Amino acid sequence: MSTGFLAEVSAARVIFILRATKPVDLDAWVGAAVDGGARCLEITVPTPGALPAIARARRQHPGLRVGGGTVQTPEEVSALADSGAEFVVSPHFDPALIAACRARGLAVLPGVATPTEMVAAWRAGATALKLFPAPTVEVVRTLRAPLPELPLVAVGGISSANLRAYLDAGCVAVGIGGSVFGADLAPGEITRRVGEIVRLAQAAAR
């Protein structure tokens, strides 16, 4: 799972992040994202209805890679695995979370911010590394110079305006959510925004 997921997210170049503090129509968000060309979606665990939405997304969109985000405990990892999630994203690095994901066959992207965390998480078995919050593009290039083998996914403050710069700097993918999804947006507008991001991402350097 981990090797296959890394190859797929590196090809897709974007993980679309669905996050809400109040109940929203997650099925509509997922459908709109798929219509726009999304291939990889993260639904954050604190979002109301996240676990059943992940299960439905897996059933309704077989080719879509669906995972859970903002994961902080091994118990949440187990709940996600039972819901059919294929990957886990956390805001921090915790060896116990990585071990729990590996035990359930899930790809895992822990949040890291320093070279020490990056190397420690990679050695602990991370599938890829979530740079969070995303540093400047210059910092990404600086980090990659001594650690070019580590797959980095920049998350936090990424939008259509800057995603290509992060991909060109060497990130295998970026995570984007707040600039795409919103309770006040019609599904057609979400589809349009996703489509724009997909086109920009595929045009970036590899």
ZADRENFI-474259 format. One record per residue (C-alpha): x, y, z. Coordinates in nm, 4 decimals, decimal comma, always signed. Example, Ala and Ser with C-alpha at 12.3 -4.5 7.8 and 13.67 -1.06 7.14 Angstrom:
2
- +1,2300|-0,4500|+0,7800
- +1,3670|-0,1060|+0,7140
//
This chain:
206
- +0,0000|+0,0000|+0,0000
- +0,2650|+0,2543|+0,1029
- +0,4793|+0,2192|-0,2090
- +0,1779|+0,2255|-0,4362
- +0,0290|+0,5251|-0,2601
- +0,3507|+0,7252|-0,2847
- +0,3680|+0,6581|-0,6587
- +0,0060|+0,7613|-0,7032
- +0,0230|+1,0796|-0,4975
- +0,3464|+1,1727|-0,6757
- +0,1627|+1,1353|-1,0060
- -0,1480|+1,3208|-0,8897
- +0,0665|+1,5937|-0,7267
- -0,2222|+1,7205|-0,5098
- -0,4026|+1,5902|-0,2036
- -0,7314|+1,7759|-0,1730
- -0,8237|+1,8336|+0,1921
- -1,1874|+1,8407|+0,3018
- -1,2256|+2,0099|+0,6390
- -1,5263|+2,1653|+0,8128
- -1,6162|+2,2572|+1,1688
- -1,9909|+2,2272|+1,1073
- -2,1928|+1,9624|+0,9193
- -2,1668|+1,9993|+0,5419
- -2,2593|+1,7820|+0,2449
- -1,9327|+1,5898|+0,2228
- -2,0699|+1,3630|-0,0493
- -2,1329|+1,6675|-0,2675
- -1,7821|+1,7978|-0,1982
- -1,6293|+1,4627|-0,2872
- -1,8335|+1,4345|-0,6052
- -1,7468|+1,7882|-0,7123
- -1,3770|+1,7236|-0,6504
- -1,3842|+1,4021|-0,8539
- -1,5616|+1,5843|-1,1366
- -1,2759|+1,8344|-1,1350
- -1,0149|+1,5624|-1,1700
- -0,9130|+1,5001|-0,8070
- -0,7433|+1,1650|-0,7555
- -0,6527|+1,1857|-0,3878
- -0,8737|+1,3209|-0,1068
- -0,8135|+1,3654|+0,2648
- -1,1157|+1,4111|+0,4913
- -1,0110|+1,5384|+0,8327
- -1,1301|+1,3273|+1,1255
- -1,2727|+1,6224|+1,3280
- -1,5052|+1,7081|+1,0377
- -1,8597|+1,6015|+1,1325
- -1,9456|+1,2751|+0,9563
- -1,5904|+1,2138|+0,8357
- -1,5727|+0,8365|+0,8879
- -1,8982|+0,7426|+0,7102
- -1,8134|+0,9916|+0,4336
- -1,4818|+0,8132|+0,3791
- -1,6609|+0,4791|+0,3580
- -1,9113|+0,6154|+0,1056
- -1,6389|+0,7805|-0,1038
- -1,4535|+0,4524|-0,1273
- -1,7684|+0,2724|-0,2442
- -1,8883|+0,5387|-0,4854
- -1,5530|+0,6323|-0,6405
- -1,3395|+0,3143|-0,6675
- -1,0498|+0,4875|-0,8423
- -1,0213|+0,7611|-0,5807
- -0,7593|+0,7463|-0,3055
- -0,9299|+0,8468|+0,0182
- -0,7694|+0,9003|+0,3579
- -0,8177|+1,0659|+0,6935
- -0,6413|+1,3734|+0,8258
- -0,5687|+1,5535|+1,1523
- -0,5156|+1,2113|+1,3088
- -0,3654|+1,2112|+1,6575
- -0,4196|+0,8685|+1,8158
- -0,3782|+0,4998|+1,7240
- -0,7494|+0,4585|+1,8009
- -0,8316|+0,7034|+1,5222
- -0,6058|+0,5039|+1,2914
- -0,8058|+0,1890|+1,3671
- -1,1366|+0,3681|+1,3078
- -1,0104|+0,4994|+0,9744
- -0,8897|+0,1566|+0,8664
- -1,2305|+0,0109|+0,9524
- -1,3936|+0,2831|+0,7412
- -1,1855|+0,1919|+0,4384
- -0,9348|+0,4771|+0,4482
- -0,6150|+0,4103|+0,2535
- -0,3877|+0,6667|+0,4148
- -0,3479|+0,8736|+0,7299
- -0,2216|+1,2307|+0,7663
- -0,1246|+1,3775|+1,1030
- -0,0229|+1,7307|+1,2009
- +0,2770|+1,5981|+1,3953
- +0,5323|+1,3179|+1,4121
- +0,4473|+1,0354|+1,6523
- +0,6228|+0,6974|+1,6135
- +0,3206|+0,5235|+1,7679
- +0,0938|+0,6591|+1,4948
- +0,3303|+0,5429|+1,2231
- +0,3486|+0,1975|+1,3812
- -0,0316|+0,1796|+1,4037
- -0,0658|+0,2715|+1,0358
- +0,1907|+0,0169|+0,9265
- +0,0167|-0,2500|+1,1345
- -0,3101|-0,1820|+0,9485
- -0,1471|-0,1495|+0,6069
- -0,2149|+0,2233|+0,5718
- +0,0113|+0,4780|+0,4094
- +0,1063|+0,7531|+0,6554
- +0,2138|+1,1152|+0,6180
- +0,3252|+1,2631|+0,9522
- +0,3653|+1,6357|+0,9993
- +0,7270|+1,7526|+1,0255
- +0,8964|+2,0912|+1,0365
- +1,2704|+2,0348|+1,0899
- +1,5428|+1,8169|+0,9365
- +1,5592|+1,6161|+1,2611
- +1,1857|+1,5404|+1,2478
- +1,2056|+1,4629|+0,8775
- +1,4788|+1,2025|+0,9148
- +1,3280|+1,0518|+1,2304
- +0,9841|+1,0156|+1,0701
- +1,1277|+0,8647|+0,7538
- +1,3335|+0,6120|+0,9494
- +1,0237|+0,5259|+1,1544
- +0,8469|+0,4178|+0,8361
- +0,6599|+0,7208|+0,7022
- +0,5331|+0,6915|+0,3455
- +0,5886|+1,0616|+0,2778
- +0,6460|+1,3691|+0,4913
- +0,3930|+1,6456|+0,5429
- +0,5814|+1,9761|+0,5671
- +0,3526|+2,1639|+0,8028
- +0,3017|+2,4462|+0,8140
- +0,4535|+2,4835|+0,4712
- +0,7763|+2,6851|+0,4899
- +0,8830|+2,9229|+0,2167
- +0,9810|+2,7815|-0,1209
- +1,3410|+2,8815|-0,0461
- +1,3372|+2,6728|+0,2714
- +1,2013|+2,3746|+0,0779
- +1,4927|+2,3970|-0,1641
- +1,7361|+2,4277|+0,1261
- +1,5907|+2,1204|+0,2990
- +1,6038|+1,9136|-0,0169
- +1,9693|+1,9891|-0,0827
- +2,1031|+1,7507|+0,1883
- +1,7927|+1,5258|+0,1935
- +1,6875|+1,4806|-0,1697
- +1,5556|+1,1276|-0,1150
- +1,2774|+1,2326|+0,1238
- +0,9317|+1,2750|-0,0382
- +0,7859|+1,6054|+0,0827
- +0,4234|+1,7205|+0,0702
- +0,3796|+2,0901|+0,1516
- +0,0591|+2,1712|+0,3412
- -0,0708|+2,4962|+0,4883
- -0,1226|+2,8136|+0,2901
- -0,1012|+2,6404|-0,0483
- -0,3318|+2,7644|-0,3251
- -0,3484|+2,7944|-0,7022
- -0,1274|+3,1039|-0,6696
- +0,1767|+2,9255|-0,5263
- +0,1369|+2,5494|-0,5689
- +0,3543|+2,5336|-0,8791
- +0,6433|+2,7028|-0,6980
- +0,6387|+2,4326|-0,4289
- +0,6213|+2,1520|-0,6836
- +0,8984|+2,3066|-0,8908
- +1,1073|+2,3310|-0,5720
- +1,0934|+1,9532|-0,5354
- +0,7838|+1,8625|-0,3344
- +0,6275|+1,5419|-0,4671
- +0,2836|+1,6904|-0,3966
- +0,0981|+1,9627|-0,2093
- -0,2094|+1,9576|+0,0117
- -0,4847|+2,2092|-0,0636
- -0,8169|+2,2597|+0,1107
- -0,9228|+2,6004|+0,2353
- -0,8974|+2,7728|-0,1006
- -1,1124|+2,5082|-0,2721
- -1,3903|+2,3924|-0,0403
- -1,6461|+2,5997|+0,1464
- -2,0045|+2,5690|+0,2661
- -2,0940|+2,8783|+0,0638
- -1,9595|+2,7368|-0,2637
- -2,1770|+2,5576|-0,5168
- -2,0517|+2,2160|-0,6340
- -1,9849|+2,3596|-0,9781
- -1,7497|+2,6207|-0,8342
- -1,5641|+2,3546|-0,6346
- -1,5267|+2,1509|-0,9535
- -1,3909|+2,4550|-1,1358
- -1,1366|+2,5296|-0,8635
- -1,0238|+2,1685|-0,8440
- -0,9849|+2,1542|-1,2213
- -0,7701|+2,4670|-1,2227
- -0,5431|+2,3261|-0,9535
- -0,5121|+1,9906|-1,1279
- -0,4050|+2,1632|-1,4502
- -0,1479|+2,3778|-1,2705
- -0,0091|+2,0814|-1,0818
- +0,0341|+1,8680|-1,3904
- +0,2202|+2,1533|-1,5630
- +0,4801|+2,1769|-1,2843
- +0,8343|+2,0470|-1,3141
- +0,9111|+1,6858|-1,2185
//
